Amino acid sequence: MTPRPTDAGPAVVIADGTSAGILSQVIAGAFTDLAVSRWLIPDEVARHGIFPDYFRLYVERALAGGIVCTTPGQDAVALWLPAGEEPAPPSEGYDERLAALTGPWIDRFRAFDQALEVRHPTGFAHHHLAILAVRPDRQGRGLGSALLRAHHAALDRDGIPAYLEASDLRTRHLYRAHGYGDCGGPLAFPGAVMYPMIRQPRAGQALPGGLAGSAGPGPGGAR
């Protein structure tokens, strides 16, 4: 892993395959109590047991075909997936692995994936922030913001938009502070709401179809 300098704040490094296990645990720890997570697996014990291997699917995909940003202490992680005019299909064998991991809750995970896929914008190349997570005991120290700034600098340089789904209003506020605007209306799940958002590169061209919404300042604090 090679440190990537940032304008301010913690250092950012690019992860390799040796980090998959610990970064999966970081994501699981940060996401286990989100509203959408409680809908996906209502049983708390089962959720804690399943989530590390579930999120390893995401980490492995990003390591294979995307960019995984982390900190030197591996206590925060951002998974970026480059997308063309159409989102990339799932990794080979993904559905079989997902079913084996999630068992009786597989239908909820499939419905979740389908809902995200339907709302994913098409027609232009962009980077998808699939996950941004900070270990719970390290939150509030600017680690997530440092990961965002590091990759946003590259996207701004190359004129590439970014897309994500914020997991709740708190993280939506964070992303608005980093230049994201709403991309259509919210995504509703039983007991949970997520917010598709898009960011226009600050030095790039306008997005196709006026997709970028206005973004205002807000405090830090993510899917």
Backbone as CSV, one residue per row, in Angstrom:
resi,resn,N_x,N_y,N_z,CA_x,CA_y,CA_z,C_x,C_y,C_z
1,MET,0.848,-1.191,0.000,0.000,0.000,0.000,0.883,1.241,0.000
2,THR,0.630,2.187,-0.896,1.427,3.405,-1.008,0.614,4.598,-0.530
3,PRO,1.139,5.396,0.409,0.374,6.552,0.874,0.061,7.506,-0.261
4,ARG,-1.154,8.036,-0.245,-1.549,9.061,-1.199,-1.700,10.361,-0.421
5,PRO,-0.967,11.405,-0.792,-1.060,12.645,-0.026,-2.429,13.284,-0.169
6,THR,-2.887,13.943,0.879,-4.135,14.692,0.843,-3.842,16.135,1.220
7,ASP,-4.768,17.036,0.891,-4.573,18.445,1.215,-4.502,18.654,2.723
8,ALA,-5.260,17.859,3.457,-5.296,17.992,4.910,-5.862,16.719,5.489
9,GLY,-5.524,16.476,6.750,-6.119,15.340,7.419,-5.307,14.076,7.273
10,PRO,-5.892,12.945,7.679,-5.164,11.664,7.706,-4.687,11.236,6.326
11,ALA,-3.605,10.439,6.329,-3.091,9.888,5.082,-4.053,8.845,4.533
12,VAL,-4.007,8.678,3.220,-4.839,7.694,2.528,-3.915,6.782,1.736
13,VAL,-4.178,5.472,1.796,-3.394,4.499,1.050,-4.336,3.648,0.200
14,ILE,-3.775,2.998,-0.804,-4.534,2.092,-1.651,-4.317,0.675,-1.148
15,ALA,-5.409,-0.018,-0.846,-5.323,-1.358,-0.262,-5.028,-2.402,-1.320
16,ASP,-4.489,-3.521,-0.872,-4.301,-4.672,-1.751,-5.031,-5.866,-1.143
17,GLY,-4.874,-7.027,-1.768,-5.632,-8.202,-1.372,-5.383,-8.671,0.041
18,THR,-4.259,-8.295,0.636,-3.985,-8.723,2.008,-4.896,-8.033,3.026
19,SER,-5.584,-6.978,2.595,-6.425,-6.207,3.507,-7.884,-6.644,3.495
20,ALA,-8.249,-7.597,2.653,-9.671,-7.921,2.454,-10.368,-8.301,3.752
21,GLY,-9.740,-9.121,4.564,-10.380,-9.589,5.780,-10.647,-8.483,6.774
22,ILE,-9.634,-7.675,7.080,-9.803,-6.644,8.092,-10.751,-5.544,7.612
23,LEU,-10.697,-5.196,6.328,-11.587,-4.155,5.823,-13.034,-4.627,5.791
24,SER,-13.244,-5.907,5.542,-14.600,-6.457,5.619,-15.145,-6.343,7.037
25,GLN,-14.295,-6.565,8.014,-14.702,-6.432,9.417,-15.007,-4.974,9.766
26,VAL,-14.224,-4.055,9.226,-14.477,-2.633,9.463,-15.860,-2.253,8.957
27,ILE,-16.191,-2.679,7.740,-17.495,-2.350,7.158,-18.610,-2.985,7.974
28,ALA,-18.454,-4.253,8.312,-19.483,-4.941,9.090,-19.736,-4.234,10.414
29,GLY,-18.673,-3.827,11.084,-18.830,-3.151,12.357,-19.533,-1.814,12.229
30,ALA,-19.251,-1.094,11.144,-19.855,0.220,10.943,-21.302,0.130,10.492
31,PHE,-21.666,-0.954,9.800,-22.977,-1.028,9.153,-23.996,-1.899,9.879
32,THR,-23.570,-2.608,10.898,-24.446,-3.635,11.464,-25.738,-3.076,12.048
33,ASP,-25.719,-1.834,12.515,-26.913,-1.288,13.148,-27.659,-0.270,12.282
34,LEU,-27.288,-0.134,11.015,-28.040,0.744,10.121,-29.462,0.217,9.954
35,ALA,-30.385,1.129,9.689,-31.785,0.717,9.528,-31.948,-0.294,8.409
36,VAL,-31.282,-0.071,7.291,-31.434,-1.004,6.175,-30.815,-2.360,6.507
37,SER,-29.754,-2.359,7.326,-29.141,-3.618,7.750,-30.094,-4.414,8.633
38,ARG,-30.809,-3.704,9.504,-31.770,-4.390,10.382,-32.932,-4.958,9.578
39,TRP,-33.280,-4.318,8.475,-34.312,-4.896,7.610,-33.776,-6.123,6.873
40,LEU,-32.557,-6.033,6.355,-31.996,-7.160,5.599,-31.914,-8.419,6.455
41,ILE,-31.432,-8.281,7.693,-31.334,-9.427,8.611,-31.857,-8.964,9.964
42,PRO,-33.117,-9.200,10.282,-33.678,-8.730,11.550,-33.028,-9.353,12.780
43,ASP,-32.529,-10.570,12.654,-31.904,-11.257,13.790,-30.511,-10.668,14.025
44,GLU,-30.328,-10.030,15.180,-29.066,-9.329,15.436,-27.871,-10.278,15.486
45,VAL,-28.037,-11.423,16.114,-26.926,-12.382,16.207,-26.543,-12.876,14.816
46,ALA,-27.542,-13.212,14.011,-27.264,-13.672,12.653,-26.607,-12.571,11.828
47,ARG,-27.056,-11.345,12.009,-26.494,-10.213,11.263,-25.009,-10.055,11.573
48,HIS,-24.662,-10.104,12.844,-23.257,-9.986,13.230,-22.427,-11.133,12.651
49,GLY,-23.022,-12.303,12.549,-22.290,-13.446,12.028,-22.123,-13.429,10.521
50,ILE,-23.121,-12.904,9.807,-23.131,-12.952,8.345,-22.412,-11.765,7.714
51,PHE,-22.506,-10.599,8.326,-22.052,-9.382,7.658,-20.574,-9.362,7.254
52,PRO,-19.635,-9.852,8.060,-18.242,-9.797,7.594,-18.029,-10.514,6.257
53,ASP,-18.597,-11.695,6.101,-18.439,-12.416,4.829,-19.260,-11.765,3.717
54,TYR,-20.410,-11.196,4.058,-21.215,-10.501,3.055,-20.440,-9.309,2.500
55,PHE,-19.884,-8.497,3.364,-19.173,-7.321,2.874,-17.840,-7.681,2.229
56,ARG,-17.350,-8.863,2.512,-16.136,-9.299,1.796,-16.419,-9.438,0.303
57,LEU,-17.656,-9.770,-0.071,-18.015,-9.810,-1.490,-17.774,-8.455,-2.146
58,TYR,-18.148,-7.386,-1.455,-17.951,-6.040,-1.980,-16.465,-5.697,-2.048
59,VAL,-15.743,-6.016,-0.973,-14.321,-5.687,-0.933,-13.565,-6.413,-2.038
60,GLU,-13.849,-7.693,-2.215,-13.155,-8.466,-3.240,-13.450,-7.934,-4.633
61,ARG,-14.704,-7.528,-4.864,-15.045,-6.976,-6.173,-14.276,-5.686,-6.436
62,ALA,-14.210,-4.818,-5.429,-13.496,-3.557,-5.606,-11.993,-3.781,-5.759
63,LEU,-11.442,-4.752,-5.037,-10.023,-5.058,-5.203,-9.726,-5.581,-6.602
64,ALA,-10.670,-6.330,-7.174,-10.450,-6.936,-8.486,-10.653,-5.947,-9.633
65,GLY,-11.633,-5.042,-9.485,-11.949,-4.185,-10.618,-12.170,-2.735,-10.284
66,GLY,-11.765,-2.310,-9.097,-11.992,-0.929,-8.707,-10.821,-0.386,-7.915
67,ILE,-11.132,0.491,-6.970,-10.119,1.144,-6.148,-10.574,1.061,-4.698
68,VAL,-9.724,0.555,-3.832,-10.030,0.452,-2.409,-9.093,1.389,-1.657
69,CYS,-9.659,2.478,-1.135,-8.884,3.439,-0.356,-9.056,3.133,1.127
70,THR,-7.972,3.223,1.869,-8.033,3.022,3.310,-7.025,3.939,3.975
71,THR,-6.875,3.799,5.276,-5.899,4.567,6.043,-4.744,3.644,6.424
72,PRO,-3.604,4.191,6.825,-2.489,3.325,7.220,-2.867,2.330,8.318
73,GLY,-3.770,2.714,9.221,-4.212,1.811,10.272,-5.366,0.922,9.877
74,GLN,-5.829,1.023,8.643,-6.935,0.222,8.108,-8.176,0.303,9.008
75,ASP,-8.482,1.518,9.458,-9.660,1.703,10.297,-10.785,2.429,9.573
76,ALA,-10.615,2.649,8.276,-11.652,3.238,7.440,-11.428,2.746,6.017
77,VAL,-12.494,2.714,5.218,-12.368,2.171,3.869,-13.403,2.797,2.947
78,ALA,-12.988,3.033,1.707,-13.895,3.473,0.652,-13.719,2.542,-0.537
79,LEU,-14.822,1.999,-1.029,-14.811,1.101,-2.181,-15.349,1.847,-3.393
80,TRP,-14.500,2.074,-4.375,-14.874,2.781,-5.598,-14.907,1.807,-6.772
81,LEU,-15.996,1.841,-7.532,-16.161,0.977,-8.693,-16.362,1.837,-9.938
82,PRO,-15.387,1.879,-10.852,-15.591,2.611,-12.095,-16.737,1.988,-12.893
83,ALA,-17.604,2.834,-13.436,-18.752,2.370,-14.221,-18.757,3.086,-15.561
84,GLY,-19.133,2.358,-16.613,-19.280,2.965,-17.922,-20.667,3.553,-18.080
85,GLU,-21.142,3.601,-19.309,-22.484,4.125,-19.539,-23.547,3.232,-18.928
86,GLU,-23.215,1.961,-18.712,-24.092,1.033,-18.008,-23.317,0.457,-16.823
87,PRO,-23.961,0.261,-15.658,-23.256,-0.334,-14.526,-22.723,-1.727,-14.863
88,ALA,-21.575,-2.058,-14.308,-20.999,-3.379,-14.542,-21.873,-4.461,-13.906
89,PRO,-21.966,-5.628,-14.541,-22.747,-6.716,-13.950,-22.074,-7.250,-12.696
90,PRO,-22.808,-7.985,-11.850,-22.197,-8.578,-10.657,-21.061,-9.529,-11.016
91,SER,-20.190,-9.767,-10.073,-19.101,-10.710,-10.287,-19.654,-12.103,-10.553
92,GLU,-18.902,-12.891,-11.295,-19.320,-14.259,-11.598,-19.510,-15.043,-10.300
93,GLY,-20.642,-15.722,-10.201,-20.937,-16.516,-9.013,-21.469,-15.715,-7.849
94,TYR,-21.726,-14.427,-8.053,-22.162,-13.569,-6.938,-23.464,-14.066,-6.323
95,ASP,-24.471,-14.366,-7.141,-25.763,-14.752,-6.579,-25.662,-16.050,-5.785
96,GLU,-24.872,-16.980,-6.268,-24.717,-18.244,-5.544,-24.029,-18.016,-4.200
97,ARG,-22.991,-17.194,-4.189,-22.303,-16.895,-2.930,-23.218,-16.121,-1.986
98,LEU,-23.983,-15.189,-2.545,-24.902,-14.408,-1.715,-25.937,-15.314,-1.067
99,ALA,-26.503,-16.239,-1.845,-27.510,-17.150,-1.302,-26.923,-18.042,-0.212
100,ALA,-25.704,-18.516,-0.437,-25.068,-19.378,0.565,-24.802,-18.620,1.861
101,LEU,-24.497,-17.332,1.753,-24.195,-16.535,2.936,-25.444,-16.121,3.706
102,THR,-26.475,-15.715,2.978,-27.617,-15.053,3.623,-28.778,-15.979,3.923
103,GLY,-28.794,-17.185,3.365,-29.781,-18.198,3.719,-31.214,-17.707,3.637
104,PRO,-31.946,-17.714,4.756,-33.381,-17.398,4.720,-33.684,-15.951,4.354
105,TRP,-32.666,-15.087,4.332,-32.885,-13.671,4.007,-32.486,-13.341,2.576
106,ILE,-32.198,-14.337,1.745,-31.711,-14.075,0.395,-32.678,-13.220,-0.411
107,ASP,-33.987,-13.417,-0.263,-34.943,-12.632,-1.052,-34.832,-11.145,-0.734
108,ARG,-34.562,-10.811,0.510,-34.403,-9.403,0.866,-33.138,-8.826,0.237
109,PHE,-32.064,-9.583,0.240,-30.829,-9.102,-0.372,-30.987,-8.944,-1.881
110,ARG,-31.697,-9.858,-2.508,-31.930,-9.718,-3.948,-32.798,-8.502,-4.252
111,ALA,-33.823,-8.279,-3.432,-34.673,-7.099,-3.623,-33.863,-5.817,-3.410
112,PHE,-32.984,-5.821,-2.428,-32.118,-4.673,-2.153,-31.214,-4.385,-3.353
113,ASP,-30.554,-5.412,-3.863,-29.671,-5.232,-5.014,-30.443,-4.714,-6.222
114,GLN,-31.621,-5.281,-6.454,-32.407,-4.865,-7.607,-32.837,-3.401,-7.485
115,ALA,-33.248,-2.992,-6.284,-33.666,-1.604,-6.081,-32.508,-0.642,-6.355
116,LEU,-31.301,-0.987,-5.902,-30.143,-0.138,-6.159,-29.807,-0.107,-7.647
117,GLU,-29.908,-1.251,-8.297,-29.572,-1.332,-9.719,-30.520,-0.478,-10.553
118,VAL,-31.810,-0.535,-10.238,-32.802,0.217,-11.010,-32.526,1.716,-10.942
119,ARG,-32.061,2.187,-9.790,-31.838,3.617,-9.609,-30.447,4.092,-10.035
120,HIS,-29.555,3.156,-10.335,-28.195,3.539,-10.709,-28.227,4.303,-12.032
121,PRO,-27.651,5.509,-12.102,-27.720,6.293,-13.338,-26.943,5.634,-14.477
122,THR,-27.388,5.873,-15.685,-26.757,5.322,-16.880,-26.509,6.447,-17.884
123,GLY,-25.760,6.116,-18.931,-25.557,7.059,-20.024,-24.278,7.867,-19.945
124,PHE,-23.486,7.707,-18.874,-22.219,8.426,-18.762,-21.299,7.651,-17.824
125,ALA,-20.013,7.772,-18.063,-19.020,7.113,-17.208,-18.921,7.842,-15.872
126,HIS,-18.712,7.078,-14.807,-18.614,7.670,-13.474,-17.960,6.662,-12.538
127,HIS,-17.693,7.064,-11.322,-17.217,6.150,-10.289,-18.309,6.009,-9.242
128,HIS,-18.581,4.775,-8.861,-19.615,4.475,-7.871,-18.940,4.236,-6.524
129,LEU,-19.276,5.057,-5.548,-18.815,4.809,-4.184,-19.758,3.780,-3.573
130,ALA,-19.390,2.514,-3.683,-20.264,1.441,-3.210,-20.371,1.451,-1.692
131,ILE,-19.271,1.755,-1.010,-19.251,1.742,0.456,-18.208,2.732,0.960
132,LEU,-18.582,3.476,1.980,-17.638,4.250,2.791,-17.935,3.908,4.241
133,ALA,-16.950,3.412,4.957,-17.174,2.971,6.335,-15.967,3.312,7.191
134,VAL,-16.249,3.653,8.448,-15.209,3.943,9.441,-15.493,3.086,10.668
135,ARG,-14.451,2.472,11.204,-14.613,1.654,12.407,-15.306,2.481,13.493
136,PRO,-16.295,1.940,14.170,-17.091,2.743,15.108,-16.273,3.527,16.122
137,ASP,-15.219,2.945,16.676,-14.445,3.662,17.689,-13.504,4.702,17.099
138,ARG,-13.482,4.833,15.769,-12.634,5.821,15.108,-13.452,6.875,14.360
139,GLN,-14.768,6.819,14.509,-15.617,7.778,13.821,-15.496,9.147,14.462
140,GLY,-15.812,10.178,13.659,-15.745,11.546,14.148,-14.368,12.160,14.127
141,ARG,-13.400,11.511,13.479,-12.025,12.018,13.439,-11.599,12.449,12.040
142,GLY,-12.542,12.520,11.128,-12.232,12.990,9.784,-11.695,11.943,8.837
143,LEU,-11.732,10.672,9.228,-11.172,9.625,8.371,-11.994,9.449,7.096
144,GLY,-13.324,9.398,7.232,-14.166,9.255,6.052,-14.010,10.424,5.104
145,SER,-13.939,11.629,5.640,-13.767,12.807,4.797,-12.416,12.778,4.081
146,ALA,-11.378,12.296,4.743,-10.069,12.196,4.103,-10.112,11.234,2.923
147,LEU,-10.804,10.098,3.097,-10.928,9.151,1.987,-11.675,9.774,0.816
148,LEU,-12.734,10.510,1.110,-13.481,11.180,0.038,-12.609,12.200,-0.678
149,ARG,-11.934,13.062,0.065,-11.121,14.103,-0.563,-10.045,13.525,-1.464
150,ALA,-9.428,12.429,-1.016,-8.338,11.838,-1.795,-8.820,11.387,-3.166
151,HIS,-9.955,10.698,-3.226,-10.421,10.209,-4.527,-11.116,11.309,-5.317
152,HIS,-11.790,12.208,-4.642,-12.414,13.320,-5.360,-11.370,14.142,-6.116
153,ALA,-10.175,14.277,-5.555,-9.124,15.036,-6.242,-8.805,14.410,-7.593
154,ALA,-8.738,13.069,-7.628,-8.478,12.383,-8.894,-9.657,12.525,-9.850
155,LEU,-10.877,12.417,-9.322,-12.056,12.561,-10.174,-12.155,13.974,-10.742
156,ASP,-11.863,14.975,-9.929,-11.892,16.357,-10.411,-10.853,16.581,-11.497
157,ARG,-9.684,16.012,-11.298,-8.607,16.169,-12.288,-9.023,15.592,-13.636
158,ASP,-9.719,14.448,-13.603,-10.089,13.766,-14.838,-11.497,14.089,-15.325
159,GLY,-12.227,14.936,-14.584,-13.569,15.315,-15.003,-14.580,14.193,-14.919
160,ILE,-14.510,13.376,-13.858,-15.369,12.201,-13.726,-16.368,12.408,-12.590
161,PRO,-17.659,12.182,-12.830,-18.654,12.268,-11.753,-18.546,11.092,-10.792
162,ALA,-19.160,11.248,-9.630,-19.236,10.175,-8.635,-20.688,9.983,-8.227
163,TYR,-21.041,8.734,-7.937,-22.411,8.388,-7.544,-22.350,7.513,-6.303
164,LEU,-23.372,7.628,-5.431,-23.452,6.798,-4.232,-24.899,6.716,-3.766
165,GLU,-25.132,5.848,-2.790,-26.421,5.775,-2.101,-26.162,5.996,-0.610
166,ALA,-26.576,7.159,-0.103,-26.395,7.447,1.327,-27.370,6.602,2.137
167,SER,-26.891,6.077,3.248,-27.682,5.106,4.013,-28.718,5.746,4.922
168,ASP,-28.589,7.044,5.201,-29.551,7.717,6.077,-29.351,9.223,5.943
169,LEU,-30.142,9.992,6.697,-30.063,11.446,6.599,-28.727,11.988,7.098
170,ARG,-28.149,11.340,8.105,-26.858,11.812,8.634,-25.778,11.725,7.572
171,THR,-25.697,10.581,6.893,-24.661,10.451,5.870,-24.996,11.280,4.631
172,ARG,-26.283,11.452,4.353,-26.661,12.356,3.256,-26.115,13.754,3.528
173,HIS,-26.191,14.192,4.759,-25.675,15.509,5.137,-24.162,15.576,4.921
174,LEU,-23.467,14.521,5.309,-22.025,14.453,5.092,-21.694,14.594,3.612
175,TYR,-22.370,13.825,2.772,-22.052,13.839,1.350,-22.394,15.174,0.704
176,ARG,-23.440,15.831,1.165,-23.747,17.160,0.645,-22.599,18.124,0.936
177,ALA,-21.958,17.956,2.087,-20.807,18.801,2.421,-19.626,18.550,1.500
178,HIS,-19.606,17.411,0.823,-18.523,17.076,-0.106,-18.936,17.253,-1.563
179,GLY,-20.020,17.977,-1.799,-20.373,18.334,-3.164,-21.397,17.464,-3.842
180,TYR,-22.010,16.538,-3.120,-23.025,15.669,-3.719,-24.400,16.326,-3.648
181,GLY,-25.225,16.042,-4.633,-26.615,16.449,-4.626,-27.504,15.251,-4.860
182,ASP,-28.764,15.382,-4.523,-29.706,14.274,-4.690,-29.846,13.897,-6.159
183,CYS,-29.943,12.613,-6.403,-30.119,12.067,-7.754,-31.476,11.367,-7.775
184,GLY,-32.546,12.133,-8.035,-33.884,11.582,-7.939,-34.334,11.527,-6.489
185,GLY,-35.473,10.884,-6.270,-36.027,10.791,-4.922,-35.376,9.695,-4.106
186,PRO,-35.753,9.583,-2.830,-35.165,8.564,-1.956,-35.611,7.153,-2.325
187,LEU,-34.847,6.194,-1.838,-35.151,4.774,-1.983,-35.727,4.285,-0.662
188,ALA,-36.936,3.754,-0.698,-37.597,3.332,0.538,-37.578,1.815,0.676
189,PHE,-37.174,1.357,1.855,-37.250,-0.041,2.256,-38.043,-0.095,3.564
190,PRO,-38.568,-1.232,3.946,-39.307,-1.298,5.211,-38.462,-0.807,6.385
191,GLY,-38.854,0.309,6.970,-38.133,0.840,8.117,-36.856,1.572,7.790
192,ALA,-36.557,1.802,6.506,-35.288,2.436,6.140,-35.470,3.253,4.863
193,VAL,-34.701,4.318,4.756,-34.688,5.153,3.553,-33.242,5.420,3.182
194,MET,-32.930,5.289,1.888,-31.604,5.609,1.372,-31.736,6.711,0.324
195,TYR,-30.609,7.393,0.058,-30.648,8.580,-0.779,-29.602,8.498,-1.893
196,PRO,-30.013,8.193,-3.131,-29.070,8.242,-4.253,-28.562,9.671,-4.448
197,MET,-27.253,9.799,-4.649,-26.640,11.122,-4.766,-25.555,11.104,-5.834
198,ILE,-25.304,12.244,-6.412,-24.287,12.340,-7.457,-23.478,13.615,-7.265
199,ARG,-22.232,13.551,-7.653,-21.315,14.688,-7.510,-20.719,15.037,-8.862
200,GLN,-20.835,16.314,-9.222,-20.224,16.799,-10.454,-18.764,17.126,-10.199
201,PRO,-17.857,16.709,-11.086,-16.449,17.064,-10.894,-16.291,18.578,-10.896
202,ARG,-15.560,19.094,-9.941,-15.484,20.553,-9.789,-14.731,21.231,-10.918
203,ALA,-13.836,20.482,-11.568,-13.097,21.075,-12.672,-13.557,20.509,-14.012
204,GLY,-14.642,19.697,-13.995,-15.072,19.013,-15.212,-16.288,19.640,-15.840
205,GLN,-16.849,18.903,-16.831,-18.011,19.392,-17.532,-19.268,19.117,-16.723
206,ALA,-20.362,19.756,-17.134,-21.655,19.491,-16.501,-22.077,18.065,-16.784
207,LEU,-22.842,17.490,-15.873,-23.314,16.126,-16.042,-24.416,16.057,-17.080
208,PRO,-24.549,14.912,-17.775,-25.627,14.748,-18.738,-26.989,14.875,-18.067
209,GLY,-27.899,15.571,-18.723,-29.280,15.602,-18.273,-29.506,16.368,-16.992
210,GLY,-28.541,17.191,-16.564,-28.736,17.972,-15.353,-28.909,17.128,-14.112
211,LEU,-28.158,16.023,-13.999,-28.348,15.105,-12.880,-27.866,15.662,-11.561
212,ALA,-26.894,16.565,-11.590,-26.324,17.032,-10.325,-27.274,17.991,-9.643
213,GLY,-27.557,17.717,-8.372,-28.379,18.628,-7.597,-27.520,19.629,-6.873
214,SER,-28.138,20.609,-6.223,-27.376,21.585,-5.458,-26.870,20.940,-4.184
215,ALA,-25.715,21.352,-3.734,-25.138,20.782,-2.521,-24.761,21.902,-1.570
216,GLY,-25.153,21.743,-0.340,-24.868,22.772,0.657,-23.917,22.257,1.706
217,PRO,-23.372,23.128,2.552,-22.422,22.716,3.582,-23.120,21.972,4.696
218,GLY,-22.361,21.134,5.407,-22.913,20.396,6.537,-21.794,19.732,7.301
219,PRO,-22.057,19.191,8.465,-21.018,18.574,9.271,-20.619,17.210,8.747
220,GLY,-19.444,16.725,9.206,-19.006,15.393,8.814,-19.709,14.302,9.578
221,GLY,-19.493,13.152,9.251,-20.017,12.058,10.029,-19.672,10.694,9.533
222,ALA,-21.259,5.903,6.969,-21.725,6.276,5.661,-21.943,4.959,4.973
223,ARG,-22.917,4.846,4.202,-22.811,3.700,3.330,-21.659,3.995,2.445
